[in-house]
């Protein structure tokens, strides 16, 4: 349960009215690469003792394209001293994630060509020695607990023994020696440690029902505490500070997720700590040093917070005053919790990163993430809502191109992936790039999106290509009715489930869109279900209940698989796919493109052999967005 404060803090700003974006002349078109390139320096992390700063920056090794690699630099107070020292030399892909283990070791993850079979590696920050802690081919690994009080070990879960399930090992970060501490009997889909790093709880699933398991110590057997169907969530977050009870996010008997405390001695009685009024709770945070609950986070139109701790609330007020006009997130802290990495941002900029030294009360800037893009020239992201045809309120975000009247615009509808996720407010380089090119952008949280309660989520079950798609279509109609969109110049672009929604949009409402971009999207619900990664198989029954059973719901799945209705598509289409995508197999795009080409329809198709579920290498991102810009400009004429 690696954490510093587990804290996410923010201060809000007031959005502009719909017409405000037209008060200034349109800004110039900024270079595409400036929107999508990696930052010159970013992803800052503090060592446990607060004496060293780690960060990533793009580095070219032996003439290869620059990749994000890890550097370290000494700190005195909040000031950097000396020169940065490079710790890693990755050449194939950016490092995906990293963090400190104590003061001397940095742990990081990497996969191979986007296959998402992540390895966990340790690099000694003093000697530079790198040890692969999970040197197994075709195995997916992740960190369960950083064991902050154990200087030599971490808990890592991986599926080396059985590709479908994950066991937990205590691994020596210096030697890679591993000891099994929790073997998966075949039905565990999640593990939970206590504050001492002991594996004390687990979530088991038979596909449709979920059981929360508990044990008093690692020598005991797990026993069932709570069993629910998968529609009811009781998700352990962290233990109380005496390690006898635990905090959880639960919607038992409620529509919305709440923060509760559960006593294993009486698991059916929940002590409700906090319930947001309109939306689900996203998470909760605690101070490891002071052993107190600090805050709960949730998201309405913008991020919101409930504070439980006076010291955390005072920190929030201090940073709010220093960073007026920006939201902020605390991204890390030292073990003493008196130095913090602070990320300040808003809807028009990825912003800046700072060190806040609470002892000295100083806020020191580390970097501006994207100084090439002026915040003042970007477009405001405005929360909106509209009514679906059957009376549901659909929340979303509208981004109008700066300096242009909000009338008869070329617009791009951008449904999110998941689909069990949601769009939120903040900086999005895709949205700002297309707005800078003159497009209005509409993002919507169609039914089935998470965050709006169980009823709204369940309303999407069995509705791929049906009511979920109607919510997107109704968003287009709302744009037209508002006079914002020119109905002849509306495009649709989405990735993953958003790619499915793109294909469904042009297959089932062929007159609605003038251009479509499908990025790693599902095209055939039958083949999609057959090609999921092995570690998704324990959840296959749940997936089939939520999306559709290939036998029981054969007619509906056939009716809502765009690849089986390619004969209806006449909208210009651009498809992009990673060859090593483990979630949406390349065959999903191949069969869609083949079906269109068999009709003589010209479809643009981009495949990258060294990418997976989305493009991550800079050169591939640049090529994709350049092709997308050209395609949308040609067909929508912004």
ROTIMAR-715458 format. One line per 3 residues: for each residue x, y, z of C-alpha. Coordinates in Angstrom, 1 decimal. Layout:
! ROTIMAR-715458
X Y Z | ...
//
This chain:
! ROTIMAR-715458
0.0 0.0 0.0 | 2.7 2.4 -1.0 | 1.7 6.0 -0.1
3.1 9.3 1.2 | 0.0 11.2 2.2 | -2.2 9.5 -0.5
-3.3 13.1 -1.1 | -4.9 14.8 -4.0 | -5.7 18.5 -3.4
-7.1 21.1 -5.7 | -8.4 24.6 -6.0 | -11.0 25.5 -8.6
-11.5 28.3 -11.0 | -14.7 29.5 -12.6 | -15.4 28.5 -16.2
-16.2 31.0 -19.0 | -19.6 31.5 -20.6 | -20.2 30.0 -24.0
-19.6 33.2 -25.8 | -16.5 34.3 -23.9 | -14.1 32.5 -26.2
-14.9 34.8 -29.1 | -13.7 38.0 -27.5 | -10.1 37.6 -28.8
-8.9 36.9 -32.3 | -8.1 33.3 -33.1 | -4.6 32.3 -31.9
-2.0 31.0 -34.3 | -1.8 27.3 -35.0 | 1.0 26.0 -32.8
3.2 23.2 -34.0 | 1.7 19.7 -33.6 | 4.8 18.3 -31.9
4.5 21.0 -29.2 | 1.2 19.5 -28.0 | 2.3 15.9 -27.9
6.0 15.7 -27.3 | 7.3 14.4 -23.9 | 8.2 17.2 -21.5
11.9 18.3 -21.3 | 11.7 17.4 -17.6 | 8.8 15.9 -15.6
7.5 13.0 -13.4 | 9.3 14.3 -10.3 | 9.6 12.1 -7.3
11.2 12.7 -3.8 | 13.4 10.1 -2.1 | 12.1 9.0 1.3
14.7 11.2 3.1 | 13.9 14.2 0.9 | 17.6 14.6 0.0
17.3 13.5 -3.6 | 15.0 14.4 -6.5 | 14.3 11.9 -9.3
12.7 13.0 -12.6 | 12.4 11.8 -16.2 | 13.6 13.5 -19.3
13.9 12.4 -22.9 | 17.4 11.0 -23.7 | 18.8 9.6 -26.9
21.1 6.6 -26.4 | 23.4 5.4 -29.2 | 21.6 7.4 -31.8
18.2 5.9 -31.0 | 15.1 8.1 -30.7 | 14.9 9.9 -27.4
13.0 8.0 -24.6 | 12.0 9.0 -21.1 | 14.7 7.9 -18.7
15.3 8.4 -15.0 | 17.7 10.9 -13.5 | 18.5 11.9 -10.0
19.9 15.1 -8.5 | 20.7 16.1 -4.9 | 18.5 18.5 -2.9
19.4 21.0 -0.2 | 16.1 22.1 1.3 | 14.0 22.7 -1.8
17.0 23.7 -4.0 | 18.7 21.4 -6.5 | 22.4 21.2 -6.3
25.1 19.6 -8.4 | 24.4 18.0 -11.8 | 21.7 15.5 -12.7
22.9 11.9 -13.0 | 21.3 9.5 -15.5 | 20.2 6.1 -14.0
18.5 4.3 -16.9 | 19.2 4.0 -20.6 | 16.1 2.7 -22.2
16.0 2.9 -26.0 | 12.8 1.0 -27.1 | 10.1 2.7 -25.1
9.5 5.4 -22.4 | 9.6 4.1 -18.9 | 6.0 3.8 -17.9
6.2 4.5 -14.1 | 8.7 4.6 -11.3 | 9.0 5.6 -7.6
11.5 5.6 -4.8 | 12.2 2.7 -2.5 | 13.8 4.3 0.5
16.7 6.8 -0.2 | 18.9 4.6 -2.4 | 16.7 2.5 -4.7
14.4 3.5 -7.6 | 11.8 1.0 -8.8 | 10.4 1.2 -12.3
8.3 -0.6 -14.8 | 8.6 -1.3 -18.5 | 6.9 -3.4 -21.1
7.9 -4.5 -24.6 | 6.3 -2.9 -27.6 | 3.1 -2.1 -25.7
2.3 -5.7 -24.8 | 1.5 -4.6 -21.2 | 3.6 -7.5 -19.8
5.3 -5.2 -17.4 | 8.6 -6.1 -15.6 | 9.5 -4.5 -12.3
13.1 -3.4 -12.1 | 15.2 -1.8 -9.4 | 18.1 0.6 -9.9
20.5 1.6 -7.2 | 20.6 5.4 -7.2 | 24.2 5.4 -6.0
25.9 2.6 -8.0 | 23.6 2.5 -11.1 | 23.2 -1.3 -10.8
19.9 -2.5 -12.4 | 18.2 -5.7 -11.3 | 15.2 -7.1 -13.1
13.0 -8.3 -10.2 | 10.6 -10.1 -12.5 | 12.7 -11.5 -15.4
10.0 -13.7 -16.9 | 9.0 -13.6 -20.5 | 5.3 -12.9 -21.3
4.5 -12.2 -17.6 | 2.7 -9.2 -16.2 | 3.9 -7.9 -12.9
3.0 -5.0 -10.6 | 3.8 -3.7 -7.2 | 1.4 -4.5 -4.4
3.1 -2.7 -1.5 | 6.4 -0.9 -1.3 | 6.9 -2.0 2.3
8.1 1.4 3.5 | 9.4 0.1 6.8 | 11.4 -2.7 5.2
14.5 -1.3 3.5 | 15.2 -4.4 1.5 | 11.9 -5.8 0.2
8.7 -5.0 -1.8 | 5.6 -7.0 -2.5 | 5.2 -7.8 -6.2
2.3 -9.7 -7.8 | 2.7 -11.5 -11.1 | 1.2 -14.3 -13.2
4.3 -16.3 -14.0 | 2.9 -19.5 -12.3 | -0.5 -19.2 -14.0
-1.2 -16.7 -16.8 | -4.8 -16.2 -15.6 | -4.1 -15.2 -11.9
-1.6 -13.2 -9.8 | 0.4 -14.5 -6.8 | 2.1 -12.2 -4.3
5.9 -12.5 -3.6 | 8.2 -10.7 -1.1 | 11.1 -9.7 -3.3
14.6 -8.5 -2.3 | 15.2 -5.2 -4.3 | 19.0 -5.8 -4.3
19.2 -9.4 -5.3 | 15.8 -10.2 -6.9 | 15.3 -13.2 -4.5
11.6 -13.9 -4.1 | 9.5 -15.7 -1.5 | 5.8 -16.6 -2.1
3.6 -14.9 0.5 | 0.1 -15.4 -1.0 | -0.7 -18.0 -3.7
-3.8 -17.4 -5.7 | -6.2 -20.4 -5.6 | -7.6 -19.3 -8.9
-10.3 -16.9 -8.0 | -8.5 -13.9 -6.4 | -8.8 -10.7 -8.4
-7.3 -8.3 -5.9 | -5.1 -8.3 -2.8 | -4.9 -5.9 0.2
-2.1 -5.4 2.7 | -2.3 -3.9 6.2 | 0.0 -1.1 7.4
2.7 -3.6 8.3 | 2.7 -4.9 4.8 | 1.0 -8.2 5.6
-1.4 -9.6 3.0 | -4.6 -9.5 5.1 | -7.5 -9.2 2.7
-8.4 -10.3 -0.8 | -11.2 -10.0 -3.3 | -12.4 -13.3 -4.9
-14.8 -13.6 -7.9 | -16.6 -16.4 -9.5 | -17.3 -14.0 -12.4
-20.8 -12.8 -11.3 | -20.4 -12.8 -7.5 | -17.6 -11.1 -5.4
-16.5 -12.2 -2.0 | -14.3 -10.1 0.3 | -11.9 -12.4 2.2
-10.0 -11.6 5.4 | -7.5 -13.2 7.7 | -6.1 -12.0 11.1
-2.5 -12.7 10.1 | -0.5 -14.2 7.3 | -0.3 -17.6 9.1
-4.1 -17.9 9.1 | -6.5 -19.0 6.4 | -8.6 -16.5 4.5
-12.3 -16.6 5.5 | -15.2 -15.0 3.7 | -16.6 -11.8 5.1
-18.9 -10.3 2.6 | -20.4 -11.7 -0.6 | -22.3 -9.6 -3.1
-23.1 -9.7 -6.8 | -20.7 -7.8 -9.0 | -23.0 -4.8 -9.3
-22.5 -4.1 -5.6 | -19.1 -2.8 -4.7 | -17.3 -3.3 -1.4
-13.7 -2.4 -2.2 | -11.1 -2.3 0.6 | -9.0 0.9 0.5
-6.7 0.6 3.5 | -6.7 -0.7 7.1 | -7.5 1.4 10.1
-4.3 2.4 11.9 | -4.6 -0.4 14.5 | -4.8 -2.9 11.6
-8.0 -4.3 13.1 | -10.6 -2.8 10.8 | -10.5 -1.4 7.3
-11.7 1.5 5.2 | -13.6 0.6 2.1 | -15.5 2.2 -0.8
-19.0 0.6 -0.7 | -22.4 1.1 -2.3 | -24.1 -1.6 -0.3
-27.7 -0.5 0.0 | -26.9 2.8 -1.8 | -26.7 4.1 -5.3
-23.4 6.0 -4.7 | -20.0 4.8 -3.4 | -19.3 5.9 0.1
-16.3 5.8 2.4 | -17.1 3.3 5.2 | -15.3 1.4 8.0
-15.9 -2.3 8.2 | -15.2 -4.4 11.3 | -14.4 -8.0 10.4
-16.1 -9.1 13.6 | -19.4 -7.5 12.3 | -18.9 -7.2 8.5
-22.6 -6.5 7.7 | -22.6 -3.3 9.7 | -20.9 -0.4 7.9
-19.8 2.8 9.7 | -20.4 5.4 7.0 | -17.7 8.1 7.1
-18.7 10.2 4.0 | -21.0 10.0 1.0 | -21.0 12.6 -1.8
-24.5 13.9 -2.7 | -24.5 13.6 -6.5 | -21.6 11.3 -7.5
-19.6 8.4 -6.4 | -16.6 8.7 -4.1 | -13.3 8.2 -6.0
-11.0 7.5 -3.2 | -9.6 8.4 0.2 | -6.2 9.3 1.6
-4.2 9.1 4.8 | -1.0 10.3 6.5 | 1.3 7.4 7.1
3.4 9.5 9.5 | 0.6 10.9 11.6 | -1.7 7.8 11.2
-4.8 9.8 10.4 | -7.4 9.9 7.6 | -6.8 13.0 5.7
-9.4 13.4 2.9 | -11.8 11.9 0.4 | -11.9 12.8 -3.2
-14.8 12.9 -5.7 | -15.6 14.6 -9.0 | -18.7 16.5 -10.0
-18.0 18.8 -12.9 | -14.6 19.4 -11.4 | -12.5 17.7 -8.6
-13.9 18.1 -5.1 | -12.5 17.2 -1.7 | -13.7 16.5 1.8
-11.1 17.1 4.5 | -11.0 15.1 7.7 | -7.7 16.5 9.1
-6.9 20.1 10.0 | -3.2 19.8 9.0 | -4.1 18.6 5.5
-6.8 21.3 5.1 | -4.3 24.0 6.2 | -1.8 22.7 3.6
-4.6 22.9 1.0 | -5.4 26.5 1.9 | -1.7 27.5 1.8
-1.2 26.1 -1.7 | -4.6 27.5 -2.9 | -3.4 31.0 -2.0
0.0 30.4 -3.7 | -1.4 28.9 -6.9 | -4.4 31.1 -7.6
-6.1 30.3 -10.9 | -4.8 26.7 -10.9 | -6.0 23.3 -9.6
-3.2 21.4 -8.0 | -2.4 17.8 -7.0 | 0.2 16.7 -4.5
2.1 14.0 -6.4 | 4.5 12.9 -3.7 | 6.2 13.6 -0.4
9.2 12.6 1.7 | 8.7 10.3 4.6 | 8.6 13.1 7.1
5.8 14.7 5.1 | 7.3 18.1 5.1 | 8.4 18.3 1.5
5.9 17.8 -1.3 | 5.8 17.6 -5.1 | 3.0 19.8 -6.3
1.5 19.7 -9.8 | -0.4 22.9 -10.7 | -2.6 22.8 -13.8
-5.9 23.9 -15.3 | -7.9 23.2 -18.4 | -5.6 25.2 -20.7
-2.2 24.1 -19.5 | -0.5 21.0 -18.1 | 1.1 23.6 -15.9
4.1 23.6 -13.6 | 5.7 21.4 -11.0 | 7.0 22.6 -7.6
8.6 21.5 -4.4 | 6.8 22.9 -1.4 | 8.9 22.9 1.8
6.5 23.1 4.6 | 9.2 23.8 7.2 | 10.6 26.8 5.4
7.2 27.6 3.8 | 8.7 27.9 0.3 | 7.3 26.9 -3.0
10.1 26.3 -5.6 | 9.4 25.8 -9.2 | 11.0 22.7 -10.8
9.7 23.0 -14.4 | 7.0 24.2 -16.7 | 5.8 21.1 -18.5
5.0 22.7 -21.8 | 6.2 26.3 -22.1 | 5.9 26.2 -25.9
2.1 26.3 -25.7 | 0.8 29.6 -24.2 | -2.0 29.1 -21.7
-3.7 32.3 -22.8 | -4.1 31.0 -26.4 | -5.7 27.7 -25.4
-9.5 27.1 -25.1 | -11.6 26.8 -21.9 | -13.1 23.4 -21.1
-16.7 24.1 -20.0 | -18.8 21.6 -18.1 | -22.2 21.1 -19.8
-25.2 18.8 -19.6 | -28.0 17.8 -21.9 | -31.0 15.5 -21.8
-31.0 12.1 -23.5 | -34.1 11.0 -25.6 | -35.3 9.0 -22.7
-34.9 11.7 -20.1 | -31.5 11.0 -18.5 | -29.1 13.8 -17.8
-25.8 13.4 -19.6 | -22.9 15.3 -18.3 | -19.9 16.3 -20.4
-17.4 19.0 -21.5 | -17.5 21.4 -24.3 | -14.3 23.0 -25.7
-14.9 25.9 -28.1 | -12.0 27.0 -30.3 | -10.6 30.2 -28.8
-11.3 33.4 -30.7 | -14.2 32.0 -32.9 | -17.9 32.7 -32.5
-19.7 29.6 -31.2 | -21.8 29.2 -34.3 | -21.9 26.7 -37.1
-18.5 25.3 -36.2 | -16.8 22.1 -37.4 | -17.0 19.8 -34.4
-15.5 16.6 -33.2 | -17.4 14.4 -30.9 | -15.0 12.5 -28.6
-16.5 9.6 -26.6 | -14.2 8.2 -23.9 | -12.8 4.7 -23.6
-13.6 2.1 -21.0 | -16.5 2.3 -21.3 | -16.6 1.9 -17.5
-14.7 5.2 -16.9 | -15.5 8.9 -17.2 | -14.2 12.1 -18.7
-13.2 14.8 -16.3 | -12.2 18.4 -16.3 | -8.6 19.4 -16.9
-5.9 19.7 -19.6 | -6.2 17.3 -22.5 | -3.6 17.8 -25.3
-5.8 16.1 -28.0 | -8.7 18.5 -27.1 | -6.5 21.6 -27.1
-4.7 20.6 -30.3 | -8.0 20.1 -32.2 | -9.5 23.3 -30.7
-6.4 25.1 -31.8 | -7.1 23.9 -35.3 | -10.6 25.4 -35.2
-12.7 22.4 -34.1 | -15.2 22.5 -31.3 | -14.8 19.4 -29.1
-17.6 17.6 -27.2 | -16.9 14.9 -24.6 | -19.8 13.2 -22.9
-20.2 10.7 -20.0 | -22.8 8.5 -21.7 | -24.8 6.0 -19.6
-22.5 3.2 -18.4 | -19.8 5.7 -17.4 | -18.6 5.4 -13.9
-18.8 8.0 -11.2 | -22.5 8.8 -11.4 | -23.8 6.0 -9.2
-24.8 2.4 -9.7 | -28.1 3.1 -11.6 | -26.4 5.2 -14.2
-23.6 2.6 -14.6 | -26.1 -0.4 -14.9 | -28.1 1.6 -17.4
-25.3 0.8 -19.9 | -25.4 -3.0 -19.5 | -26.3 -4.7 -22.8
-26.4 -1.3 -24.5 | -23.2 -1.1 -26.6 | -24.4 0.3 -29.9
-27.9 1.0 -28.5 | -28.8 3.4 -25.7 | -25.1 4.2 -25.0
-24.8 5.1 -28.6 | -28.0 7.1 -28.5 | -26.5 9.3 -25.7
-23.7 10.2 -28.0 | -26.0 10.8 -30.9 | -28.2 13.0 -28.6
-25.0 15.0 -27.8 | -24.6 15.7 -31.5 | -28.2 16.8 -31.8
-27.7 19.1 -28.8 | -24.7 20.7 -30.4 | -26.7 21.3 -33.5
-29.8 22.7 -31.6 | -27.5 25.1 -29.7 | -26.4 26.4 -33.1
-22.8 25.5 -32.2 | -22.2 22.8 -34.7 | -22.7 22.9 -38.5
-24.6 19.6 -39.0 | -22.7 18.9 -42.2 | -19.3 19.2 -40.4
-19.5 16.9 -37.4 | -16.8 14.2 -37.0 | -16.3 11.5 -34.4
-13.0 10.3 -32.8 | -12.5 7.8 -30.1 | -10.0 5.3 -28.7
-10.7 1.8 -27.3 | -14.5 1.8 -26.4 | -14.5 5.3 -27.9
-13.2 3.6 -31.1 | -16.1 1.2 -31.0 | -18.5 4.1 -30.5
-16.9 5.8 -33.5 | -17.4 2.7 -35.7 | -21.0 2.2 -34.3
-21.7 5.9 -35.1 | -20.8 5.6 -38.7 | -22.4 2.1 -39.1
-25.7 2.8 -37.4 | -26.2 6.6 -38.0 | -24.4 6.9 -41.3
-25.8 10.3 -42.1 | -24.7 11.9 -38.8 | -20.9 12.2 -39.3
-18.8 13.6 -42.1 | -15.5 12.0 -40.9 | -14.5 9.3 -38.3
-11.3 8.3 -36.6 | -11.1 4.9 -34.9 | -8.1 4.4 -32.6
-7.6 0.9 -31.3 | -11.3 0.3 -31.3 | -13.5 -2.8 -31.0
-15.3 -3.7 -34.2 | -16.7 -7.2 -33.6 | -18.1 -8.1 -30.2
-17.8 -11.9 -30.8 | -14.1 -11.8 -31.7 | -13.4 -9.2 -29.0
-14.7 -11.5 -26.3 | -12.5 -14.4 -27.6 | -9.2 -12.4 -27.7
-9.1 -10.9 -24.2 | -5.8 -11.4 -22.3 | -5.6 -14.5 -20.1
-5.7 -12.5 -16.9 | -9.1 -11.1 -17.9 | -10.6 -14.6 -18.1
-11.7 -14.8 -14.4 | -13.9 -11.8 -15.2 | -15.3 -13.1 -18.5
-18.7 -14.0 -17.1 | -19.0 -10.5 -15.7 | -18.0 -9.0 -19.1
-20.6 -11.2 -20.9 | -23.3 -10.1 -18.4 | -22.4 -6.4 -18.9
-21.8 -6.5 -22.7 | -23.5 -9.7 -24.0 | -23.2 -13.4 -24.1
-22.1 -14.7 -27.5 | -24.7 -17.5 -27.4 | -27.6 -16.1 -25.3
-27.4 -12.6 -26.9 | -26.1 -13.6 -30.3 | -28.7 -11.6 -32.3
-28.1 -8.4 -30.3 | -24.3 -8.7 -30.5 | -24.5 -9.4 -34.2
-26.8 -6.3 -34.6 | -24.4 -4.1 -32.7 | -21.0 -5.3 -34.1
-19.9 -2.6 -36.6 | -17.7 -5.0 -38.6 | -20.7 -7.0 -39.5
-22.4 -3.9 -40.9 | -19.6 -2.5 -42.9 | -22.0 -2.4 -45.9
-23.8 0.6 -44.2 | -20.7 2.7 -43.7 | -20.1 5.5 -46.2
-18.4 8.0 -43.9 | -14.7 8.6 -44.6 | -12.8 6.5 -42.0
-9.3 6.6 -40.6 | -8.2 3.6 -38.4 | -5.1 3.3 -36.2
-3.9 0.2 -34.4 | -1.0 -1.1 -32.4 | 0.1 -4.5 -33.5
0.9 -5.7 -29.9 | -2.4 -4.5 -28.4 | -3.3 -7.1 -25.7
-6.8 -5.6 -25.0 | -8.2 -4.9 -28.5 | -6.5 -7.4 -30.8
-5.2 -6.1 -34.1 | -7.8 -8.4 -35.8 | -10.5 -6.0 -34.6
-9.1 -3.3 -36.9 | -8.0 -5.7 -39.7 | -11.4 -7.2 -40.2
-13.1 -3.7 -40.3 | -10.6 -2.4 -42.9 | -10.9 -5.6 -44.9
-14.7 -5.5 -45.0 | -14.6 -1.9 -46.2 | -11.9 -2.5 -48.8
-13.9 -5.5 -50.1 | -16.6 -3.0 -51.0 | -14.1 -0.7 -52.7
-14.3 1.8 -49.9 | -11.0 3.7 -49.4 | -10.1 3.6 -45.7
-6.9 5.0 -44.3 | -5.2 2.4 -42.0 | -2.1 3.0 -39.8
-0.5 0.1 -37.9 | 2.5 0.4 -35.6 | 4.4 -2.8 -35.0
6.0 -1.5 -31.8 | 2.9 -0.2 -30.1 | 0.0 -1.7 -28.1
-3.2 -0.1 -26.8 | -2.5 3.4 -28.0 | 0.7 4.9 -29.3
3.3 6.0 -26.7 | 6.6 6.6 -28.6 | 6.9 10.2 -29.7
7.6 9.5 -33.4 | 4.4 7.3 -33.6 | 2.3 9.8 -31.8
3.4 12.6 -34.1 | 2.7 10.5 -37.2 | -0.8 9.6 -36.0
-1.8 13.1 -35.0 | -0.4 14.5 -38.2 | -2.5 12.0 -40.2
-5.6 12.7 -38.1 | -5.3 16.5 -38.5 | -5.0 16.1 -42.2
-7.9 13.7 -42.4 | -10.3 15.8 -40.2 | -9.3 19.1 -41.9
-9.9 17.6 -45.4 | -13.4 16.3 -44.5 | -14.7 18.8 -41.9
-13.0 22.0 -43.2 | -12.7 23.9 -39.9
//
